[in-house]
Amino acid sequence: MRTAERAALARAVALATRTHPRVSPNPAVGCVLLRGGRIVGEGVTEPPPGRHAEVVALAAAGDAARGATAVVTLEPCAHHGRTPPCTTALLAAGVARVVIGHPDPHAVAAGGAAALTAAGVEVVGPPAPGTALRGAVAAQLEGFLTAVVAGRPHVTLKVAVTADGSVSPPPGQRWVTGPVARRAVHRWRSEVDGVLVGSGTVMADDPRLDVRDVDHEHQPAAVVLDARLQTPLQARVVRPGTVLVTVEPRRHDAAEQEQRGQRVDRLRDAGVHVLVVPAGDDGRGVALPAALAALAEAGMVSLLAEPGPTLSGALLRAGLVDRLVRHVAVHLGDTAPSALTTPPPGAWSLERSGGAGADAIVQYRALDHHPSTIPAPPPGT
Ligand SMILES: NC(=O)c1ccc[n+]([C@@H]2O[C@H](COP(=O)([O-])OP(=O)(O)OC[C@H]3O[C@@H](n4cnc5c(N)ncnc54)[C@H](OP(=O)(O)O)[C@@H]3O)[C@@H](O)[C@H]2O)c1
């Protein structure tokens, strides 16, 4: 890959990052067209049913696309979906060379590189595994890749703890951490499809789970796991767009069936999407793999989980956390108890750590959950 192409790929990643996640469940792709080392067109995926990034960039370049190099974050699609194949558009425009940031793992959409090569186009990339550029491309596509490869959304778990390890705010305070750390959470919320909690957090805190206090173009859906349907109907999350995941009522209990049916009707009347999945293995809560699969099916590729200790622990034990973010309410310079800065059991790499106002943020990535290494779910799940 040439130097100008590497720079163009980094630019395509940056362009695509800005569109995320308004195109979910489609991948937010970036495309830069180069001719003679100069950018002649750029594009990002438009929200469904809009155009793919390649088609937007080709339209921007016009005649300058003939003989150009297309630098695309994700292998161009070769199938007829909502839009015609991007490979066809690239060939029709006379593009001579295509640089790919990441292969498409989607069984239906893959095959673009082979189709282009067969048509005489020079295809280059993706960047070598382990390089910063490859990592940046994979990170930008992590939601899409996780949804395709693992059949569930990418999950970031955020936990806020006080210096002495409590998840509850000190008496008289509403939050564990200060305004700077909370703004970081709101920025994060603005980049995901859903903000996930358990019913315990809804009942204890009545959170809004929306984006406030930061510039944003997107509001994520509030997502509540609630097997026992305990979410109060007057809770702030009971609003249009919220997703509530619950379980089937027990078949032999007609009274329970009727009571739950009425509650589900009232939630649905309030605009809440109610998804029904099997109960957890021990009969408690919802089955987490099934709940996440149902959310992916509903079009969510990325979740920020902000639950209490019950659901946090369950997600970690089930190996369903891809990124763990700890907000630790200690003044920088204080020594945080090692229990708070040590990752939980398993293979984690430290992604980032630093101050956020009076608090510290420590961020880990699950090593064996890198999008390209996530194992596919067993058949039938
Ligand atoms: N510091 C922080 O970062 C933070 C964040 C949020 C909350 N909190 C605090 O945490 C406390 C609430 O704790 P919590 O543990 O009750 O809240 P939670 O983890 O958000 O909710 C727990 C509930 O989620 C439901 N759930 C559904 N499926 C589940 C599954 N597979 N595994 C586990 N839970 C499942 C269960 O109710 P069903 O059986 O009815 O489904 C369970 O009782 C509050 O005091 C709140 O202030 C702290």
The ligand as an SDF file (V2000), in Angstrom:
LIG
                    3D

 48 52  0  0  0  0  0  0  0  0999 V2000
  -21.8900    2.8190   39.9540 N   0  0  0  0  0  0  0  0  0  0  0  0
  -22.4250    2.3680   38.8540 C   0  0  0  0  0  0  0  0  0  0  0  0
  -21.7610    2.2820   37.8160 O   0  0  0  0  0  0  0  0  0  0  0  0
  -23.8860    1.9940   38.8580 C   0  0  0  0  0  0  0  0  0  0  0  0
  -24.5700    1.8910   37.6380 C   0  0  0  0  0  0  0  0  0  0  0  0
  -25.9110    1.5190   37.6730 C   0  0  0  0  0  0  0  0  0  0  0  0
  -26.5300    1.2490   38.9000 C   0  0  0  0  0  0  0  0  0  0  0  0
  -25.8330    1.3990   40.0540 N   0  0  0  0  0  0  0  0  0  0  0  0
  -26.4750    1.1010   41.3550 C   0  0  0  0  0  0  0  0  0  0  0  0
  -26.7280   -0.2740   41.4000 O   0  0  0  0  0  0  0  0  0  0  0  0
  -27.8990   -0.5160   42.1740 C   0  0  0  0  0  0  0  0  0  0  0  0
  -28.8310   -1.4220   41.3950 C   0  0  0  0  0  0  0  0  0  0  0  0
  -28.1560   -2.6430   41.2580 O   0  0  0  0  0  0  0  0  0  0  0  0
  -28.7470   -3.8720   40.4960 P   0  0  0  0  0  0  0  0  0  0  0  0
  -27.6510   -4.8830   40.5010 O   0  0  0  0  0  0  0  0  0  0  0  0
  -30.0660   -4.2550   41.0730 O   0  0  0  0  0  0  0  0  0  0  0  0
  -29.0080   -3.2660   39.0270 O   0  0  0  0  0  0  0  0  0  0  0  0
  -28.9430   -3.9460   37.5620 P   0  0  0  0  0  0  0  0  0  0  0  0
  -27.7990   -4.9010   37.5020 O   0  0  0  0  0  0  0  0  0  0  0  0
  -28.9680   -2.8370   36.6020 O   0  0  0  0  0  0  0  0  0  0  0  0
  -30.3090   -4.7390   37.4740 O   0  0  0  0  0  0  0  0  0  0  0  0
  -30.4260   -6.0370   38.0010 C   0  0  0  0  0  0  0  0  0  0  0  0
  -31.6690   -6.6880   37.4620 C   0  0  0  0  0  0  0  0  0  0  0  0
  -31.5280   -6.9030   36.0630 O   0  0  0  0  0  0  0  0  0  0  0  0
  -32.4090   -7.9300   35.7150 C   0  0  0  0  0  0  0  0  0  0  0  0
  -31.7860   -8.9080   34.8300 N   0  0  0  0  0  0  0  0  0  0  0  0
  -32.3800   -9.4300   33.7120 C   0  0  0  0  0  0  0  0  0  0  0  0
  -31.6280  -10.3690   33.1820 N   0  0  0  0  0  0  0  0  0  0  0  0
  -30.5320  -10.4840   33.9450 C   0  0  0  0  0  0  0  0  0  0  0  0
  -29.4000  -11.3430   33.8850 C   0  0  0  0  0  0  0  0  0  0  0  0
  -29.2620  -12.2900   32.9390 N   0  0  0  0  0  0  0  0  0  0  0  0
  -28.4580  -11.2220   34.8260 N   0  0  0  0  0  0  0  0  0  0  0  0
  -28.5710  -10.2890   35.8000 C   0  0  0  0  0  0  0  0  0  0  0  0
  -29.6320   -9.4430   35.9150 N   0  0  0  0  0  0  0  0  0  0  0  0
  -30.6130   -9.5530   34.9950 C   0  0  0  0  0  0  0  0  0  0  0  0
  -32.7860   -8.6730   36.9990 C   0  0  0  0  0  0  0  0  0  0  0  0
  -34.1600   -8.4230   37.2760 O   0  0  0  0  0  0  0  0  0  0  0  0
  -35.2660   -9.4640   36.6630 P   0  0  0  0  0  0  0  0  0  0  0  0
  -34.9930  -10.7830   37.2860 O   0  0  0  0  0  0  0  0  0  0  0  0
  -36.5610   -8.8840   37.0060 O   0  0  0  0  0  0  0  0  0  0  0  0
  -35.0290   -9.4900   35.2000 O   0  0  0  0  0  0  0  0  0  0  0  0
  -31.9130   -8.0370   38.0430 C   0  0  0  0  0  0  0  0  0  0  0  0
  -32.5130   -7.9640   39.3150 O   0  0  0  0  0  0  0  0  0  0  0  0
  -28.5000    0.8280   42.4770 C   0  0  0  0  0  0  0  0  0  0  0  0
  -28.1610    1.1770   43.7890 O   0  0  0  0  0  0  0  0  0  0  0  0
  -27.8290    1.7510   41.5070 C   0  0  0  0  0  0  0  0  0  0  0  0
  -27.7020    3.0530   42.0270 O   0  0  0  0  0  0  0  0  0  0  0  0
  -24.5370    1.7460   40.0570 C   0  0  0  0  0  0  0  0  0  0  0  0
  1  2  1  0
  2  3  2  0
  2  4  1  0
  4  5  1  0
  4 48  2  0
  5  6  2  0
  6  7  1  0
  7  8  2  0
  8  9  1  0
  8 48  1  0
  9 10  1  0
  9 46  1  0
 10 11  1  0
 11 12  1  0
 11 44  1  0
 12 13  1  0
 13 14  1  0
 14 15  2  0
 14 16  1  0
 14 17  1  0
 17 18  1  0
 18 19  2  0
 18 20  1  0
 18 21  1  0
 21 22  1  0
 22 23  1  0
 23 24  1  0
 23 42  1  0
 24 25  1  0
 25 26  1  0
 25 36  1  0
 26 27  1  0
 26 35  1  0
 27 28  2  0
 28 29  1  0
 29 30  1  0
 29 35  2  0
 30 31  1  0
 30 32  2  0
 32 33  1  0
 33 34  2  0
 34 35  1  0
 36 37  1  0
 36 42  1  0
 37 38  1  0
 38 39  2  0
 38 40  1  0
 38 41  1  0
 42 43  1  0
 44 45  1  0
 44 46  1  0
 46 47  1  0
M  CHG  2   8   1  16  -1
M  END
$$$$
